Amino acid sequence: MTTPTTQTLNFGTPGKGRGWKDAFVVSFLAIVLGAFVAEISTSHRMAPPGQPVAAAASATTARG
């Protein structure tokens, strides 16, 4: 069995500049994630509309 313990986790006190560093990292990750999502969501719309492969294949066999 396990023995109960009364010790708690001690994370210490955050430093003075820690809040600015955390805010910088979070904002940087949000910008990168936003750019990634924007790239994914607009990449398929920018492609020129092409003729479907099945329609192109049936058109060439109908002529031959």
PQR file of N, CA, C, O and H, with PARSE charges and radii, in Angstrom:
ATOM      1  N   MET A   1       0.838  -1.177   0.000 -0.4000 1.5000
ATOM      2  CA  MET A   1       0.000   0.000   0.000 -0.0000 2.0000
ATOM      3  C   MET A   1       0.887   1.245   0.000  0.5500 1.7000
ATOM      4  O   MET A   1       2.102   1.172   0.181 -0.5500 1.4000
ATOM      5  N   THR A   2       0.247   2.365  -0.205 -0.4000 1.5000
ATOM      6  CA  THR A   2       1.004   3.612  -0.194 -0.0000 2.0000
ATOM      7  C   THR A   2       0.844   4.304   1.149  0.5500 1.7000
ATOM      8  O   THR A   2      -0.155   4.122   1.844 -0.5500 1.4000
ATOM      9  H   THR A   2      -0.740   2.424  -0.352  0.4000 1.0000
ATOM     10  N   THR A   3       1.830   5.086   1.495 -0.4000 1.5000
ATOM     11  CA  THR A   3       1.742   5.834   2.749 -0.0000 2.0000
ATOM     12  C   THR A   3       1.335   7.263   2.444  0.5500 1.7000
ATOM     13  O   THR A   3       1.848   7.853   1.494 -0.5500 1.4000
ATOM     14  H   THR A   3       2.642   5.234   0.930  0.4000 1.0000
ATOM     15  N   PRO A   4       0.440   7.830   3.211 -0.5600 1.5000
ATOM     16  CA  PRO A   4       0.011   9.210   2.953  0.2800 2.0000
ATOM     17  C   PRO A   4       1.145  10.182   3.263  0.5500 1.7000
ATOM     18  O   PRO A   4       1.925   9.968   4.191 -0.5500 1.4000
ATOM     19  N   THR A   5       1.225  11.231   2.491 -0.4000 1.5000
ATOM     20  CA  THR A   5       2.253  12.243   2.711 -0.0000 2.0000
ATOM     21  C   THR A   5       1.599  13.604   2.876  0.5500 1.7000
ATOM     22  O   THR A   5       0.547  13.871   2.295 -0.5500 1.4000
ATOM     23  H   THR A   5       0.592  11.405   1.737  0.4000 1.0000
ATOM     24  N   THR A   6       2.209  14.441   3.650 -0.4000 1.5000
ATOM     25  CA  THR A   6       1.653  15.763   3.889 -0.0000 2.0000
ATOM     26  C   THR A   6       2.426  16.840   3.140  0.5500 1.7000
ATOM     27  O   THR A   6       2.105  18.023   3.258 -0.5500 1.4000
ATOM     28  H   THR A   6       3.064  14.224   4.122  0.4000 1.0000
ATOM     29  N   GLN A   7       3.424  16.458   2.384 -0.4000 1.5000
ATOM     30  CA  GLN A   7       4.214  17.443   1.646 -0.0000 2.0000
ATOM     31  C   GLN A   7       3.421  17.945   0.441  0.5500 1.7000
ATOM     32  O   GLN A   7       2.722  17.180  -0.224 -0.5500 1.4000
ATOM     33  H   GLN A   7       3.685  15.498   2.287  0.4000 1.0000
ATOM     34  N   THR A   8       3.543  19.230   0.176 -0.4000 1.5000
ATOM     35  CA  THR A   8       2.897  19.811  -1.001 -0.0000 2.0000
ATOM     36  C   THR A   8       3.967  20.197  -2.002  0.5500 1.7000
ATOM     37  O   THR A   8       5.140  20.328  -1.655 -0.5500 1.4000
ATOM     38  H   THR A   8       4.111  19.851   0.716  0.4000 1.0000
ATOM     39  N   LEU A   9       3.561  20.373  -3.221 -0.4000 1.5000
ATOM     40  CA  LEU A   9       4.505  20.791  -4.250 -0.0000 2.0000
ATOM     41  C   LEU A   9       4.896  22.239  -4.023  0.5500 1.7000
ATOM     42  O   LEU A   9       4.046  23.082  -3.737 -0.5500 1.4000
ATOM     43  H   LEU A   9       2.607  20.267  -3.502  0.4000 1.0000
ATOM     44  N   ASN A  10       6.175  22.523  -4.152 -0.4000 1.5000
ATOM     45  CA  ASN A  10       6.654  23.881  -3.973 -0.0000 2.0000
ATOM     46  C   ASN A  10       7.193  24.365  -5.322  0.5500 1.7000
ATOM     47  O   ASN A  10       8.287  23.980  -5.732 -0.5500 1.4000
ATOM     48  H   ASN A  10       6.865  21.838  -4.385  0.4000 1.0000
ATOM     49  N   PHE A  11       6.428  25.201  -5.999 -0.4000 1.5000
ATOM     50  CA  PHE A  11       6.858  25.713  -7.294 -0.0000 2.0000
ATOM     51  C   PHE A  11       7.697  26.978  -7.166  0.5500 1.7000
ATOM     52  O   PHE A  11       8.255  27.441  -8.162 -0.5500 1.4000
ATOM     53  H   PHE A  11       5.539  25.514  -5.665  0.4000 1.0000
ATOM     54  N   GLY A  12       7.798  27.531  -6.011 -0.4000 1.5000
ATOM     55  CA  GLY A  12       8.562  28.741  -5.821 -0.0000 2.0000
ATOM     56  C   GLY A  12       7.786  29.958  -6.292  0.5500 1.7000
ATOM     57  O   GLY A  12       6.663  29.842  -6.783 -0.5500 1.4000
ATOM     58  H   GLY A  12       7.345  27.155  -5.202  0.4000 1.0000
ATOM     59  N   THR A  13       8.385  31.104  -6.142 -0.4000 1.5000
ATOM     60  CA  THR A  13       7.724  32.324  -6.590 -0.0000 2.0000
ATOM     61  C   THR A  13       8.265  32.698  -7.953  0.5500 1.7000
ATOM     62  O   THR A  13       9.470  32.603  -8.184 -0.5500 1.4000
ATOM     63  H   THR A  13       9.297  31.198  -5.743  0.4000 1.0000
ATOM     64  N   PRO A  14       7.399  33.123  -8.860 -0.5600 1.5000
ATOM     65  CA  PRO A  14       7.879  33.506 -10.182  0.2800 2.0000
ATOM     66  C   PRO A  14       8.728  34.768 -10.104  0.5500 1.7000
ATOM     67  O   PRO A  14       8.498  35.625  -9.251 -0.5500 1.4000
ATOM     68  N   GLY A  15       9.694  34.879 -10.983 -0.4000 1.5000
ATOM     69  CA  GLY A  15      10.570  36.035 -11.000 -0.0000 2.0000
ATOM     70  C   GLY A  15       9.859  37.277 -11.521  0.5500 1.7000
ATOM     71  O   GLY A  15       8.707  37.217 -11.949 -0.5500 1.4000
ATOM     72  H   GLY A  15       9.880  34.183 -11.676  0.4000 1.0000
ATOM     73  N   LYS A  16      10.561  38.398 -11.476 -0.4000 1.5000
ATOM     74  CA  LYS A  16       9.953  39.658 -11.902 -0.0000 2.0000
ATOM     75  C   LYS A  16       9.654  39.655 -13.401  0.5500 1.7000
ATOM     76  O   LYS A  16       8.566  40.064 -13.808 -0.5500 1.4000
ATOM     77  H   LYS A  16      11.497  38.447 -11.128  0.4000 1.0000
ATOM     78  N   GLY A  17      10.587  39.208 -14.218 -0.4000 1.5000
ATOM     79  CA  GLY A  17      10.410  39.263 -15.669 -0.0000 2.0000
ATOM     80  C   GLY A  17       9.703  38.063 -16.247  0.5500 1.7000
ATOM     81  O   GLY A  17       9.580  37.956 -17.468 -0.5500 1.4000
ATOM     82  H   GLY A  17      11.471  38.877 -13.887  0.4000 1.0000
ATOM     83  N   ARG A  18       9.244  37.175 -15.428 -0.4000 1.5000
ATOM     84  CA  ARG A  18       8.637  35.938 -15.927 -0.0000 2.0000
ATOM     85  C   ARG A  18       7.313  36.197 -16.638  0.5500 1.7000
ATOM     86  O   ARG A  18       7.007  35.532 -17.627 -0.5500 1.4000
ATOM     87  H   ARG A  18       9.344  37.262 -14.437  0.4000 1.0000
ATOM     88  N   GLY A  19       6.534  37.140 -16.157 -0.4000 1.5000
ATOM     89  CA  GLY A  19       5.241  37.439 -16.780 -0.0000 2.0000
ATOM     90  C   GLY A  19       5.402  37.967 -18.187  0.5500 1.7000
ATOM     91  O   GLY A  19       4.629  37.608 -19.075 -0.5500 1.4000
ATOM     92  H   GLY A  19       6.783  37.681 -15.353  0.4000 1.0000
ATOM     93  N   TRP A  20       6.393  38.816 -18.406 -0.4000 1.5000
ATOM     94  CA  TRP A  20       6.631  39.351 -19.755 -0.0000 2.0000
ATOM     95  C   TRP A  20       7.093  38.265 -20.697  0.5500 1.7000
ATOM     96  O   TRP A  20       6.694  38.245 -21.862 -0.5500 1.4000
ATOM     97  H   TRP A  20       7.021  39.108 -17.685  0.4000 1.0000
ATOM     98  N   LYS A  21       7.924  37.364 -20.216 -0.4000 1.5000
ATOM     99  CA  LYS A  21       8.404  36.261 -21.057 -0.0000 2.0000
ATOM    100  C   LYS A  21       7.249  35.339 -21.441  0.5500 1.7000
ATOM    101  O   LYS A  21       7.134  34.922 -22.594 -0.5500 1.4000
ATOM    102  H   LYS A  21       8.247  37.381 -19.270  0.4000 1.0000
ATOM    103  N   ASP A  22       6.405  35.028 -20.477 -0.4000 1.5000
ATOM    104  CA  ASP A  22       5.256  34.169 -20.753 -0.0000 2.0000
ATOM    105  C   ASP A  22       4.301  34.829 -21.748  0.5500 1.7000
ATOM    106  O   ASP A  22       3.794  34.171 -22.657 -0.5500 1.4000
ATOM    107  H   ASP A  22       6.498  35.367 -19.541  0.4000 1.0000
ATOM    108  N   ALA A  23       4.059  36.120 -21.574 -0.4000 1.5000
ATOM    109  CA  ALA A  23       3.175  36.832 -22.497 -0.0000 2.0000
ATOM    110  C   ALA A  23       3.769  36.867 -23.898  0.5500 1.7000
ATOM    111  O   ALA A  23       3.043  36.739 -24.884 -0.5500 1.4000
ATOM    112  H   ALA A  23       4.471  36.655 -20.836  0.4000 1.0000
ATOM    113  N   PHE A  24       5.070  37.039 -23.992 -0.4000 1.5000
ATOM    114  CA  PHE A  24       5.732  37.053 -25.294 -0.0000 2.0000
ATOM    115  C   PHE A  24       5.625  35.698 -25.984  0.5500 1.7000
ATOM    116  O   PHE A  24       5.331  35.630 -27.178 -0.5500 1.4000
ATOM    117  H   PHE A  24       5.660  37.143 -23.191  0.4000 1.0000
ATOM    118  N   VAL A  25       5.856  34.640 -25.253 -0.4000 1.5000
ATOM    119  CA  VAL A  25       5.779  33.294 -25.836 -0.0000 2.0000
ATOM    120  C   VAL A  25       4.359  32.979 -26.281  0.5500 1.7000
ATOM    121  O   VAL A  25       4.158  32.427 -27.363 -0.5500 1.4000
ATOM    122  H   VAL A  25       6.094  34.695 -24.283  0.4000 1.0000
ATOM    123  N   VAL A  26       3.382  33.318 -25.469 -0.4000 1.5000
ATOM    124  CA  VAL A  26       1.988  33.037 -25.811 -0.0000 2.0000
ATOM    125  C   VAL A  26       1.561  33.841 -27.031  0.5500 1.7000
ATOM    126  O   VAL A  26       0.889  33.310 -27.915 -0.5500 1.4000
ATOM    127  H   VAL A  26       3.545  33.766 -24.590  0.4000 1.0000
ATOM    128  N   SER A  27       1.944  35.115 -27.091 -0.4000 1.5000
ATOM    129  CA  SER A  27       1.566  35.927 -28.256 -0.0000 2.0000
ATOM    130  C   SER A  27       2.280  35.453 -29.511  0.5500 1.7000
ATOM    131  O   SER A  27       1.684  35.447 -30.588 -0.5500 1.4000
ATOM    132  H   SER A  27       2.490  35.546 -26.373  0.4000 1.0000
ATOM    133  N   PHE A  28       3.528  35.059 -29.401 -0.4000 1.5000
ATOM    134  CA  PHE A  28       4.256  34.535 -30.566 -0.0000 2.0000
ATOM    135  C   PHE A  28       3.600  33.266 -31.088  0.5500 1.7000
ATOM    136  O   PHE A  28       3.415  33.111 -32.295 -0.5500 1.4000
ATOM    137  H   PHE A  28       4.012  35.064 -28.526  0.4000 1.0000
ATOM    138  N   LEU A  29       3.251  32.365 -30.189 -0.4000 1.5000
ATOM    139  CA  LEU A  29       2.599  31.129 -30.620 -0.0000 2.0000
ATOM    140  C   LEU A  29       1.228  31.398 -31.222  0.5500 1.7000
ATOM    141  O   LEU A  29       0.827  30.715 -32.164 -0.5500 1.4000
ATOM    142  H   LEU A  29       3.401  32.491 -29.208  0.4000 1.0000
ATOM    143  N   ALA A  30       0.506  32.373 -30.702 -0.4000 1.5000
ATOM    144  CA  ALA A  30      -0.799  32.711 -31.263 -0.0000 2.0000
ATOM    145  C   ALA A  30      -0.657  33.274 -32.670  0.5500 1.7000
ATOM    146  O   ALA A  30      -1.469  32.963 -33.541 -0.5500 1.4000
ATOM    147  H   ALA A  30       0.832  32.929 -29.936  0.4000 1.0000
ATOM    148  N   ILE A  31       0.356  34.096 -32.905 -0.4000 1.5000
ATOM    149  CA  ILE A  31       0.582  34.654 -34.239 -0.0000 2.0000
ATOM    150  C   ILE A  31       0.965  33.552 -35.219  0.5500 1.7000
ATOM    151  O   ILE A  31       0.450  33.510 -36.336 -0.5500 1.4000
ATOM    152  H   ILE A  31       1.015  34.349 -32.197  0.4000 1.0000
ATOM    153  N   VAL A  32       1.858  32.666 -34.811 -0.4000 1.5000
ATOM    154  CA  VAL A  32       2.280  31.576 -35.695 -0.0000 2.0000
ATOM    155  C   VAL A  32       1.106  30.649 -35.997  0.5500 1.7000
ATOM    156  O   VAL A  32       0.921  30.238 -37.142 -0.5500 1.4000
ATOM    157  H   VAL A  32       2.276  32.700 -33.903  0.4000 1.0000
ATOM    158  N   LEU A  33       0.321  30.321 -34.989 -0.4000 1.5000
ATOM    159  CA  LEU A  33      -0.834  29.450 -35.204 -0.0000 2.0000
ATOM    160  C   LEU A  33      -1.864  30.128 -36.099  0.5500 1.7000
ATOM    161  O   LEU A  33      -2.452  29.480 -36.965 -0.5500 1.4000
ATOM    162  H   LEU A  33       0.471  30.655 -34.058  0.4000 1.0000
ATOM    163  N   GLY A  34      -2.087  31.420 -35.900 -0.4000 1.5000
ATOM    164  CA  GLY A  34      -3.024  32.149 -36.754 -0.0000 2.0000
ATOM    165  C   GLY A  34      -2.571  32.195 -38.199  0.5500 1.7000
ATOM    166  O   GLY A  34      -3.389  32.046 -39.107 -0.5500 1.4000
ATOM    167  H   GLY A  34      -1.609  31.946 -35.197  0.4000 1.0000
ATOM    168  N   ALA A  35      -1.280  32.397 -38.430 -0.4000 1.5000
ATOM    169  CA  ALA A  35      -0.757  32.399 -39.794 -0.0000 2.0000
ATOM    170  C   ALA A  35      -0.888  31.019 -40.428  0.5500 1.7000
ATOM    171  O   ALA A  35      -1.187  30.899 -41.616 -0.5500 1.4000
ATOM    172  H   ALA A  35      -0.615  32.517 -37.692  0.4000 1.0000
ATOM    173  N   PHE A  36      -0.666  29.993 -39.641 -0.4000 1.5000
ATOM    174  CA  PHE A  36      -0.784  28.626 -40.157 -0.0000 2.0000
ATOM    175  C   PHE A  36      -2.223  28.305 -40.543  0.5500 1.7000
ATOM    176  O   PHE A  36      -2.467  27.723 -41.599 -0.5500 1.4000
ATOM    177  H   PHE A  36      -0.423  30.091 -38.676  0.4000 1.0000
ATOM    178  N   VAL A  37      -3.163  28.677 -39.703 -0.4000 1.5000
ATOM    179  CA  VAL A  37      -4.577  28.427 -39.991 -0.0000 2.0000
ATOM    180  C   VAL A  37      -5.019  29.242 -41.205  0.5500 1.7000
ATOM    181  O   VAL A  37      -5.784  28.745 -42.032 -0.5500 1.4000
ATOM    182  H   VAL A  37      -2.964  29.150 -38.845  0.4000 1.0000
ATOM    183  N   ALA A  38      -4.553  30.473 -41.323 -0.4000 1.5000
ATOM    184  CA  ALA A  38      -4.909  31.300 -42.470 -0.0000 2.0000
ATOM    185  C   ALA A  38      -4.347  30.708 -43.753  0.5500 1.7000
ATOM    186  O   ALA A  38      -5.011  30.737 -44.789 -0.5500 1.4000
ATOM    187  H   ALA A  38      -3.931  30.876 -40.652  0.4000 1.0000
ATOM    188  N   GLU A  39      -3.148  30.180 -43.699 -0.4000 1.5000
ATOM    189  CA  GLU A  39      -2.538  29.568 -44.886 -0.0000 2.0000
ATOM    190  C   GLU A  39      -3.302  28.322 -45.301  0.5500 1.7000
ATOM    191  O   GLU A  39      -3.528  28.095 -46.489 -0.5500 1.4000
ATOM    192  H   GLU A  39      -2.609  30.156 -42.857  0.4000 1.0000
ATOM    193  N   ILE A  40      -3.692  27.533 -44.350 -0.4000 1.5000
ATOM    194  CA  ILE A  40      -4.427  26.305 -44.676 -0.0000 2.0000
ATOM    195  C   ILE A  40      -5.812  26.635 -45.239  0.5500 1.7000
ATOM    196  O   ILE A  40      -6.254  26.012 -46.204 -0.5500 1.4000
ATOM    197  H   ILE A  40      -3.508  27.717 -43.384  0.4000 1.0000
ATOM    198  N   SER A  41      -6.480  27.591 -44.651 -0.4000 1.5000
ATOM    199  CA  SER A  41      -7.855  27.868 -45.057 -0.0000 2.0000
ATOM    200  C   SER A  41      -7.933  28.579 -46.402  0.5500 1.7000
ATOM    201  O   SER A  41      -8.966  28.486 -47.065 -0.5500 1.4000
ATOM    202  H   SER A  41      -6.120  28.097 -43.867  0.4000 1.0000
ATOM    203  N   THR A  42      -6.898  29.278 -46.834 -0.4000 1.5000
ATOM    204  CA  THR A  42      -6.964  30.002 -48.111 -0.0000 2.0000
ATOM    205  C   THR A  42      -6.187  29.320 -49.221  0.5500 1.7000
ATOM    206  O   THR A  42      -6.289  29.758 -50.367 -0.5500 1.4000
ATOM    207  H   THR A  42      -6.058  29.353 -46.296  0.4000 1.0000
ATOM    208  N   SER A  43      -5.424  28.285 -48.954 -0.4000 1.5000
ATOM    209  CA  SER A  43      -4.586  27.698 -49.994 -0.0000 2.0000
ATOM    210  C   SER A  43      -5.418  27.014 -51.079  0.5500 1.7000
ATOM    211  O   SER A  43      -5.047  27.077 -52.251 -0.5500 1.4000
ATOM    212  H   SER A  43      -5.341  27.929 -48.023  0.4000 1.0000
ATOM    213  N   HIS A  44      -6.523  26.367 -50.729 -0.4000 1.5000
ATOM    214  CA  HIS A  44      -7.302  25.670 -51.743 -0.0000 2.0000
ATOM    215  C   HIS A  44      -8.160  26.636 -52.553  0.5500 1.7000
ATOM    216  O   HIS A  44      -8.567  26.281 -53.659 -0.5500 1.4000
ATOM    217  H   HIS A  44      -6.824  26.316 -49.777  0.4000 1.0000
ATOM    218  N   ARG A  45      -8.449  27.806 -52.074 -0.4000 1.5000
ATOM    219  CA  ARG A  45      -9.242  28.771 -52.823 -0.0000 2.0000
ATOM    220  C   ARG A  45      -8.408  29.487 -53.875  0.5500 1.7000
ATOM    221  O   ARG A  45      -8.949  29.926 -54.890 -0.5500 1.4000
ATOM    222  H   ARG A  45      -8.118  28.095 -51.176  0.4000 1.0000
ATOM    223  N   MET A  46      -7.114  29.614 -53.658 -0.4000 1.5000
ATOM    224  CA  MET A  46      -6.268  30.362 -54.568 -0.0000 2.0000
ATOM    225  C   MET A  46      -5.887  29.544 -55.805  0.5500 1.7000
ATOM    226  O   MET A  46      -5.437  30.112 -56.800 -0.5500 1.4000
ATOM    227  H   MET A  46      -6.675  29.258 -52.833  0.4000 1.0000
ATOM    228  N   ALA A  47      -6.057  28.241 -55.758 -0.4000 1.5000
ATOM    229  CA  ALA A  47      -5.713  27.399 -56.891 -0.0000 2.0000
ATOM    230  C   ALA A  47      -6.695  27.658 -58.032  0.5500 1.7000
ATOM    231  O   ALA A  47      -7.894  27.803 -57.797 -0.5500 1.4000
ATOM    232  H   ALA A  47      -6.422  27.779 -54.950  0.4000 1.0000
ATOM    233  N   PRO A  48      -6.191  27.716 -59.268 -0.5600 1.5000
ATOM    234  CA  PRO A  48      -7.103  27.951 -60.390  0.2800 2.0000
ATOM    235  C   PRO A  48      -8.039  26.757 -60.579  0.5500 1.7000
ATOM    236  O   PRO A  48      -7.619  25.607 -60.458 -0.5500 1.4000
ATOM    237  N   PRO A  49      -9.287  27.034 -60.870 -0.5600 1.5000
ATOM    238  CA  PRO A  49     -10.214  25.913 -61.053  0.2800 2.0000
ATOM    239  C   PRO A  49      -9.862  25.144 -62.321  0.5500 1.7000
ATOM    240  O   PRO A  49      -9.756  25.719 -63.404 -0.5500 1.4000
ATOM    241  N   GLY A  50      -9.690  23.874 -62.171 -0.4000 1.5000
ATOM    242  CA  GLY A  50      -9.324  23.028 -63.301 -0.0000 2.0000
ATOM    243  C   GLY A  50     -10.471  22.121 -63.691  0.5500 1.7000
ATOM    244  O   GLY A  50     -11.449  21.958 -62.961 -0.5500 1.4000
ATOM    245  H   GLY A  50      -9.777  23.407 -61.291  0.4000 1.0000
ATOM    246  N   GLN A  51     -10.318  21.536 -64.867 -0.4000 1.5000
ATOM    247  CA  GLN A  51     -11.336  20.614 -65.327 -0.0000 2.0000
ATOM    248  C   GLN A  51     -11.172  19.296 -64.584  0.5500 1.7000
ATOM    249  O   GLN A  51     -10.044  18.827 -64.429 -0.5500 1.4000
ATOM    250  H   GLN A  51      -9.524  21.668 -65.460  0.4000 1.0000
ATOM    251  N   PRO A  52     -12.248  18.687 -64.122 -0.5600 1.5000
ATOM    252  CA  PRO A  52     -12.121  17.409 -63.425  0.2800 2.0000
ATOM    253  C   PRO A  52     -11.494  16.350 -64.317  0.5500 1.7000
ATOM    254  O   PRO A  52     -11.690  16.354 -65.532 -0.5500 1.4000
ATOM    255  N   VAL A  53     -10.755  15.461 -63.718 -0.4000 1.5000
ATOM    256  CA  VAL A  53     -10.023  14.438 -64.481 -0.0000 2.0000
ATOM    257  C   VAL A  53     -11.008  13.518 -65.194  0.5500 1.7000
ATOM    258  O   VAL A  53     -10.776  13.154 -66.347 -0.5500 1.4000
ATOM    259  H   VAL A  53     -10.597  15.458 -62.731  0.4000 1.0000
ATOM    260  N   ALA A  54     -12.087  13.140 -64.547 -0.4000 1.5000
ATOM    261  CA  ALA A  54     -13.043  12.222 -65.162 -0.0000 2.0000
ATOM    262  C   ALA A  54     -13.700  12.864 -66.381  0.5500 1.7000
ATOM    263  O   ALA A  54     -13.906  12.181 -67.384 -0.5500 1.4000
ATOM    264  H   ALA A  54     -12.275  13.436 -63.610  0.4000 1.0000
ATOM    265  N   ALA A  55     -14.034  14.147 -66.329 -0.4000 1.5000
ATOM    266  CA  ALA A  55     -14.642  14.803 -67.450 -0.0000 2.0000
ATOM    267  C   ALA A  55     -13.644  14.953 -68.591  0.5500 1.7000
ATOM    268  O   ALA A  55     -14.026  14.842 -69.756 -0.5500 1.4000
ATOM    269  H   ALA A  55     -13.867  14.702 -65.514  0.4000 1.0000
ATOM    270  N   ALA A  56     -12.393  15.200 -68.286 -0.4000 1.5000
ATOM    271  CA  ALA A  56     -11.370  15.328 -69.322 -0.0000 2.0000
ATOM    272  C   ALA A  56     -11.130  13.983 -69.993  0.5500 1.7000
ATOM    273  O   ALA A  56     -10.951  13.921 -71.210 -0.5500 1.4000
ATOM    274  H   ALA A  56     -12.083  15.290 -67.339  0.4000 1.0000
ATOM    275  N   ALA A  57     -11.124  12.913 -69.220 -0.4000 1.5000
ATOM    276  CA  ALA A  57     -10.881  11.590 -69.801 -0.0000 2.0000
ATOM    277  C   ALA A  57     -12.067  11.173 -70.683  0.5500 1.7000
ATOM    278  O   ALA A  57     -11.863  10.583 -71.743 -0.5500 1.4000
ATOM    279  H   ALA A  57     -11.269  12.963 -68.232  0.4000 1.0000
ATOM    280  N   SER A  58     -13.281  11.468 -70.265 -0.4000 1.5000
ATOM    281  CA  SER A  58     -14.418  11.080 -71.070 -0.0000 2.0000
ATOM    282  C   SER A  58     -14.513  11.923 -72.340  0.5500 1.7000
ATOM    283  O   SER A  58     -15.011  11.447 -73.360 -0.5500 1.4000
ATOM    284  H   SER A  58     -13.447  11.948 -69.403  0.4000 1.0000
ATOM    285  N   ALA A  59     -14.045  13.155 -72.287 -0.4000 1.5000
ATOM    286  CA  ALA A  59     -14.087  14.003 -73.485 -0.0000 2.0000
ATOM    287  C   ALA A  59     -13.075  13.513 -74.519  0.5500 1.7000
ATOM    288  O   ALA A  59     -13.350  13.567 -75.718 -0.5500 1.4000
ATOM    289  H   ALA A  59     -13.641  13.541 -71.458  0.4000 1.0000
ATOM    290  N   THR A  60     -11.917  13.039 -74.080 -0.4000 1.5000
ATOM    291  CA  THR A  60     -10.917  12.576 -75.043 -0.0000 2.0000
ATOM    292  C   THR A  60     -11.328  11.231 -75.646  0.5500 1.7000
ATOM    293  O   THR A  60     -11.037  10.985 -76.816 -0.5500 1.4000
ATOM    294  H   THR A  60     -11.694  12.996 -73.107  0.4000 1.0000
ATOM    295  N   THR A  61     -11.984  10.366 -74.902 -0.4000 1.5000
ATOM    296  CA  THR A  61     -12.381   9.076 -75.455 -0.0000 2.0000
ATOM    297  C   THR A  61     -13.581   9.249 -76.390  0.5500 1.7000
ATOM    298  O   THR A  61     -13.771   8.446 -77.304 -0.5500 1.4000
ATOM    299  H   THR A  61     -12.220  10.566 -73.951  0.4000 1.0000
ATOM    300  N   ALA A  62     -14.379  10.274 -76.173 -0.4000 1.5000
ATOM    301  CA  ALA A  62     -15.535  10.489 -77.062 -0.0000 2.0000
ATOM    302  C   ALA A  62     -15.078  10.974 -78.428  0.5500 1.7000
ATOM    303  O   ALA A  62     -15.741  10.698 -79.428 -0.5500 1.4000
ATOM    304  H   ALA A  62     -14.224  10.927 -75.431  0.4000 1.0000
ATOM    305  N   ARG A  63     -13.966  11.688 -78.494 -0.4000 1.5000
ATOM    306  CA  ARG A  63     -13.470  12.181 -79.777 -0.0000 2.0000
ATOM    307  C   ARG A  63     -12.789  11.077 -80.573  0.5500 1.7000
ATOM    308  O   ARG A  63     -12.836  11.076 -81.803 -0.5500 1.4000
ATOM    309  H   ARG A  63     -13.428  11.913 -77.681  0.4000 1.0000
ATOM    310  N   GLY A  64     -12.166  10.153 -79.887 -0.4000 1.5000
ATOM    311  CA  GLY A  64     -11.323   9.157 -80.546 -0.0000 2.0000
ATOM    312  C   GLY A  64     -12.113   8.132 -81.238  0.5500 1.7000
ATOM    313  O   GLY A  64     -11.547   7.221 -81.843 -0.5500 1.4000
ATOM    314  H   GLY A  64     -12.128  10.153 -78.887  0.4000 1.0000
TER
END
